[in-house]
Amino acid sequence: GFTKEGINLKLREISYDKIGLLICGDEGPSQYLSGPQLVKFFNNLGSTDEYNAASFPVRRIYATDKAKEFIENGKINDLVNQLLYPINYLNNDIDPKEVLDYFNKILIIEGYKIKEISENGVYKIVDINNKNIIVNDKDLKILSSEFLDDQINKCNQKISQNDYYGAITNARSMVEEVRSEE
């Protein structure tokens, strides 16, 4: 099934701490980001913070608080894609795949996993417990008609009843509807 990104995506505080440390470069295979670089990182995701050296909090606390804010507001896919964007790693020895693996070690404990969905470095979060794909709001608009919701429910119901052919038929109808919407 499809899940709107951010629904039921609350992590443990220790996970937010680890993600914040990864983003700011204090832990794991990631690059060190200064205070101004952290502000720029989160502003690229829609934040409007301004860097002020006199009042800027400890880098890891800022990164942790901002990561938590984005994750709990349904923007984890944006956060992951910003962190793993390949161009960020052109002039250093850090492999974005190592950053991905480290981030996944944190998320797998929480029941999620980052999956690469295209070879040019586009990632989505997958709920590994429910096998739901977590979808951005903007992507969900195509999938939000009553017909599609109905087809998703029918697919899930038929799968739970081991009626795989019926689920395939409903999935095919759903794909045809999505293609006609595009």
C-alpha positions in Angstrom: 0.0 0.0 0.0 0.9 3.7 -0.1 1.4 5.8 2.9 1.5 9.6 3.0 5.0 10.6 3.9 5.3 11.5 7.5 2.3 9.6 8.9 3.3 7.5 11.9 7.0 8.5 11.3 8.1 9.3 14.8 11.5 8.1 15.8 13.1 7.6 19.2 15.1 10.5 20.5 18.4 8.6 20.2 17.7 8.1 16.5 17.2 11.8 16.0 20.4 12.4 17.9 22.3 9.9 15.6 20.8 11.5 12.4 21.7 15.0 13.7 25.3 13.8 14.3 25.4 12.2 10.9 24.1 15.4 9.1 26.6 17.8 10.9 29.5 15.4 10.3 30.3 14.6 14.0 29.6 10.9 13.6 29.6 8.4 10.8 30.9 8.6 7.3 29.8 12.2 6.5 31.3 15.5 5.9 31.8 18.2 8.6 29.3 21.0 8.1 29.9 24.3 9.8 27.1 26.3 11.3 26.5 28.4 8.2 26.7 25.2 6.1 24.1 23.5 8.3 21.8 26.6 7.9 22.2 26.4 4.2 21.5 22.6 4.2 18.2 23.0 6.0 17.3 26.2 4.1 17.6 24.2 0.9 14.8 22.0 2.3 12.5 25.0 3.0 13.7 26.3 6.3 14.2 30.1 6.6 16.9 30.3 9.4 19.7 32.8 9.3 23.1 32.1 10.8 24.1 34.3 13.7 27.4 33.3 15.3 26.5 34.9 18.6 23.2 33.0 19.0 23.8 29.8 17.0 23.3 26.7 19.1 25.7 23.8 19.2 25.9 22.4 15.7 24.8 18.9 16.6 21.8 20.2 18.6 20.8 22.4 15.7 21.1 19.5 13.2 19.2 17.1 15.5 16.4 19.6 16.2 16.0 20.5 12.5 16.2 16.8 11.4 13.4 15.9 13.9 11.3 18.8 12.6 11.6 17.8 9.0 11.1 14.1 9.7 8.0 14.7 11.9 6.5 17.1 9.3 6.6 14.5 6.6 9.8 15.6 4.8 12.1 12.7 5.5 12.4 11.8 1.8 13.5 15.4 1.1 16.0 15.3 4.0 17.5 12.0 2.8 17.8 13.1 -0.8 19.5 16.4 0.3 22.0 14.5 2.4 22.8 11.9 -0.2 22.8 14.2 -3.2 25.8 13.0 -5.2 27.2 16.4 -6.0 27.9 16.9 -2.3 30.6 14.2 -2.5 32.5 15.2 -5.6 35.5 16.9 -3.8 36.0 14.6 -0.9 36.8 11.0 -0.1 33.4 10.2 1.4 31.3 7.6 -0.4 27.6 8.5 -0.4 26.8 4.8 -0.3 28.6 4.6 3.1 26.5 7.5 4.3 23.4 5.6 3.0 24.4 2.4 4.8 25.0 4.3 8.1 21.7 6.1 7.8 20.0 2.8 7.2 21.5 1.3 10.3 19.7 4.0 12.3 16.4 3.7 10.4 16.2 -0.1 10.3 16.1 -0.1 14.1 13.0 2.1 13.7 11.4 -0.2 11.1 12.3 1.9 8.0 14.8 1.7 5.2 16.1 4.1 2.6 15.9 2.6 -0.9 17.5 4.0 -4.0 14.8 4.2 -6.6 16.9 5.5 -9.5 20.6 5.3 -10.4 21.0 9.1 -10.4 20.6 9.1 -6.6 16.9 9.4 -5.8 15.8 7.8 -2.6 12.5 6.9 -0.8 11.8 5.6 2.7 10.2 2.2 2.9 8.3 1.0 6.0 9.9 -2.5 6.3 7.3 -3.7 8.8 4.2 -2.9 6.7 5.9 -2.9 3.3 4.4 0.5 2.7 6.0 3.0 0.4 6.2 6.4 1.9 5.2 9.0 -0.6 5.6 12.8 -0.6 2.4 14.9 -0.5 3.1 16.3 -4.0 3.4 12.7 -5.4 0.3 11.6 -3.5 -1.9 14.0 -5.5 -1.9 11.6 -8.4 -2.8 8.7 -6.1 -5.4 10.4 -3.9 -8.7 9.9 -5.9 -11.4 7.8 -4.4 -10.9 5.2 -7.2 -7.2 4.8 -6.3 -7.8 4.5 -2.6 -10.5 1.9 -3.3 -8.1 -0.1 -5.6 -5.3 0.1 -2.9 -7.7 -1.2 -0.3 -8.9 -4.0 -2.6 -5.3 -5.0 -3.5 -4.3 -5.1 0.2 -7.5 -7.1 1.1 -6.9 -9.6 -1.8 -3.3 -10.1 -0.8 -4.3 -10.8 2.8 -6.7 -13.4 1.4 -4.0 -15.0 -0.8 -6.0 -13.9 -3.9 -2.9 -12.8 -5.9 -4.6 -12.9 -9.3 -7.3 -10.6 -8.0 -4.7 -8.3 -6.5 -2.9 -8.1 -9.8 -6.1 -7.2 -11.6 -6.8 -4.4 -9.1 -3.2 -3.2 -9.3 -3.4 -3.2 -13.1 -6.5 -1.0 -12.9 -4.8 1.3 -10.5 -1.7 1.7 -12.7 -3.9 2.4 -15.7 -5.6 5.1 -13.7 -2.3 6.7 -12.6 -1.0 6.7 -16.2 -4.2 8.4 -17.4 -3.8 11.1 -14.7 -0.3 12.0 -15.7 
